[in-house]
Amino acid sequence: MFWQLLFQSEDESYGLYLKPVAGPDEITWRGRLKLSYKIFIKEIKDNRTTELCNSNLVIPPDTKIIYGFGCSKVFKKSVLQNGELIIGVTIKNLEYKEGGFSKAYSPKSIPKNLIDAWKDQLFDYQPADVEFNVQGEKFYACSSILSKRSEYFAKILSGQWSESTVVQGENDDNNENDGNDNVTNDSKIQLKNNLTKNNEISTHQIKHRIEIYEYDSITFSSMLEYLYTNQVIWTNKDNDSIAVGLFRLADQYLLSDLRERAKIRILNELNLSNVSEIMFNLASRYEDLKGPVLKFMAKNFEEINNSQEFKNVLANLVNYPNYNVVLSEIWAEYFKIQRVK
């Protein structure tokens, strides 16, 4: 991440600012929002160090970045004693602690497979040649980028697996569908050039058509955006979480990084209202997710047991075939917690 640290004269005072500078692969400030910042300026004279900044230059995580951080009047010029000035910034990782879970978030460098995919586009440009039909809504992407980013898509698009329909002719008019040709709902996905609207795509260039039935278009578009940018949209247009859907998608499509990020998101979003559905419908099938969700549910089971969401599970047991097994595990964990108390 690139930053510019500015020390400026402001009439009788000095100003100190930290401004973001976009990197060549940086699309949003999302990675920077998960960090905390402390801008400092010190004066050293006669082996004594004096702090010249105040608490206004401590910036917590999730502080909105517009033009940057800072203050126009950090200290008056009159307080300087002609000593040595040290100006700098300390940047720290945010640690998630919601819902009793703790997981450090460390911004990562751009994945090599994403860099390689876009680099290939520079020297051997490939237009969108894959069509996804997600419950009637169409999306378009480049097979070269999908294959670089996902072993699952690499095997599908090479013909090793059968999910993809390979378009044999250049004028396969029978494969065109009437209906809504918009790529996204309210342009939720913001990719340029390679994820394109249907009316901008020539049917001549489509080589693969893939039908997606089990996921909604918003969740699927978020996964595509991740493949193209390594960024993740976690909510739909109503601001409801789609972390569970993304976890399932990432697990099915062998996207280990997205799967881990979605798992962390699910654990941080756990609450009394959603834990029943997550426990009985999702976590019981994934051991790495099951443990923490089980402990959360057992710890809060008296309240959860009286919640409307838990009653909804009881009223629709046909949808939860493992209910009895999962409930026995919850009771076992619950009694274990009670004995410790």
N, C-alpha and C positions, 0 to 999 in steps of 0.2 A: 504494500500500500504506500502511496506517495502522499506526503503532506508538505505544506509550506508553513514555516514558522516565521511570523512577522513581528518585528519590534519597531514601533513607530512613535515619533514625537507628536504629542497632541497638546499644543499650547503650553500650559504649566505642568502637564502630566505626560506619562508615557503609556502607550497602549500595547497590548500583547495579544496576538491572534494566531489561531491554528486553522488553516484552510485546507480542505481536501483537494487533491489533484488527481483526476481520473487516470487510472492506468490503462494501457492499451486494450486489456481484456475485461475492463470493469464496466458493467452496464448500470448497476444501481449501487447505492450506498449500504445495501442490506448487511453486508459483512461487517462494516464499520459500526453499525448500530449496536452490535452485540459486545462492544468494547467500552471500557471506561477510560477517561483521559484526565490527567492532571498536568496543567501547564504551570511551569515554575520559573521564577527568576530569583537569583540569589546574588548578594554582594559579599565579596570576601575582602577583608582589610585587617591587617595586623593579626592574622590567624583567627579572626572571628568571622563567622558566617551569619548573615542577616537575611531572613526570608522577606521578600518584598511583595509577594502575591497574597491575595486573600482567597477565601473559600469560593468566590465566584468563578474561579478558574479550575474547579473540580467538576467534571462533566460525567454524570452517571450513564450507564447503558440505556439504550432506547431513547436518548435525547435526539430530537429531530435535527438533521443536518440540512441547513439551507445554504448559507455561504461559508459556514464554519463556526468556530467557537472563539470566544475571547472577550476582552473588555477594553473600552477606549481610555479608561482612567484607572490603570492598575496601581500606580503610585505617583506621588508628586515628585517632580524633579529635585525639589529642595531636600529630599531625604537622602539623596546620594552623597557618598563620602569619598568620591574619586577612587573607589576600590575596583577590584576585578569583578565583572559581571558574568554570571553563568546562567544561560537561558536554555530551557529544554522542555521536554514533555515526556511523561511516563504513561505508557499504554498498557492496560491490563485486560485479561480475558474475563468475560462474564461467566459466573457459575450458576447454572439453573438450580433453584432450590424449591420450586413449587411442588406441592403435594407430597412433601417428604422425600423427594428424589433429588439427587445432586449429580449433575453431569456437566463437566467442563466443556465449553464450546471454544474451539481454537480454529480461527479462520485458516483454511488450507489453500495451498497454491492451486492454480488451475490444473486439473488432471491432465496427464500427458496424452491420454487418448482423445481428449477434447481438442487439445492443441494440434495434434496430428491430423484430426478430422478437418479442422478449418484450414490448416496449412495445405492439405491436399486440394481443397477447394480453390486456393490461390493459383495453383499450377495446373490443375486439371478440373476445371469447373464442371459440376454435374447438376443439372436442374432437378427439381422435385420429381421423383419417379415412383414414389410409393403413395398409395391412397388408402387411408384408414376410414372406414365407415363405422362410426361409433353411435349405434342406436339411431341411425339416419342422418347424423351430422358428419360431414366429411372434413378430413384434415390431410395435408400433403407434406411430405418430407423427403429428404435425400437418403437413399439407401446407403451411400458411403458414410454419412455421419451416423446413422443408426447402427451400422455394422461396427464402426470403430468404437462406439460407446457401449454396446451391449452384445455380449456373446449370444444371447437369445435371438436377437434380431439378425445377427450375422448368420446363424444357422438357418433361420426361416428364409432369409432373402437369398441364401445360396442354394435353397432347395432341399436342405437336409431334413427339415421338418415340414409339416403339411399345412400349417396355418395360412400361408400365403397362397393366393391364386395368381399364377404367373399369366400375364396378358400375352397371348401368342401373336395376335395381329396388330398392326399399327392403327387400324380403323375399326376397333371393336365397339361399334355403336350400341350393341346390345347390352353392354355393361353400364351404360349411362343411366342414372336414376333421376327421376323427377323428385322434387322435394326441396327442402331447405338447403341451399348450397353455401350458407355462411359457414366460415370455418369455426367461429366461436360465438358464444353467447356474450353480448356486451363487450366484445373484443377482450375477453379475459386473458388470452394469450397475446403477447406483445412481440413475437418474433418477426423478423423482417426477411423478405426475399424467399426463404426456403420453405416456410410454412405459409402457403399461399391460398387465397380464396379460389373456389372452384372455377369461377369465370375467368381466372387468369391462367388456368392450367390447360394445356393442350392434351387431349386424350391420346395423342400419338406418343407422348413421352412416358405415360404411366406403364410401368413394367410389373408392378405388384399391387394387388388389391387385397386388403385384409379386413375382415369383418370382426368387430368387437361388440359382443353382446352383454358381457357381465359387468361393465364399468360405464359410468356416465361420462358425458363429454367433457365436463369441467375437470374431473379428476384425470382423465386421459390427457387432456391438453396440458395440464400441469406437469405430467410426466414427460411429455414431449419437450416442453420448455426446459426442463431439467437436462434432458439429453443434449439440447442445443447450447445451454448457457451455464449449467451447473447450479442455477438458481431455482428455488422452489416456491411456488405459491401455495400457501397452506389453507386458504379459505375460499369459499365460493362467493358469488355476488351478494349473497345474504349474510356474509361474514361468518358462516358456519364452517367448522373445521372439516377438512377432507383428508386429515392425516391417516385415518383408518383405511380409506380407499387407496391412498398412495402406498401405505405399507403393504397391502395385498398385491398391488400392481408391481411394486419393487420386488417382492418375494417371488412372484410368478415369472417376471422378466429378468431375474438374476442380477438386479441392480443393487449390489451390497451396500454401497455408500448411501443411496437414497433410502434403502430399507432401514439402515441404522439411524439416519436422521429422522425418519418417520416414527421409528420406535421411541426415540427420545421425545419427540413432539407428543406422542400419545401419552407417555408417562407424565409429562409435564401438564397435560390438559386433563388428567384424571380428576374427577370430582364425584360427589355422591349421586349425581344425576346420570352420568354416562357410564359408570364403572360396571353396572350390571350387564348392559349390552356388550361391552367390550370383553368382560370376563367369560360370559357364556357363548358368545358368538364368534369371538376372535382369539383371545389369549389362550384358551384351552388347547388350541392347535399349534401353538408356537412356544416352545419351552423357554426361550430367552425373554419372551414377553410375559409368559404366564406367572413366573415367580414374583416379580414386583407388583403385578396387578392383584394376584392372590393375597399378598400381604396387606395391600391397601384395603381390599374388601373385607378381610378378616378383622383388621384393626377398627374398621368403621361399620361392622356388620349390623349392629343394633339399629343404627340410623338407616342404613341401606335397606334393611329388611322391611322397614315401614315406608319406603319411598314408592312413589307411583311407578317409577321405572322398573323396580323389582317386581311389583305386582303385574306389570305388563308382561314380563317374562313368564310368570306363573300362569297367566291367562293364555299363553301361546306356547305351551311346552312342546307342541309338535314341531316348532321351529328350532328347538334346542335339544337335539337327540342325546347329548352328553350331559344333560342337566343334573341327573342324579350323581354321576361320578364327580362332576365339578363341585356340586354342593357338599358332598362328603369331604372333599379336599378343603373347602372353605371352613367347614366345621372343625376339622382337625387342626387347621392353622389357628382358628379362633380360640379353641381350648388351650392350645399351646401358649398363646399370648396371655390368656387369663391366668394360667399357672405361674407365669413369670411375674405377673402383677401381685 
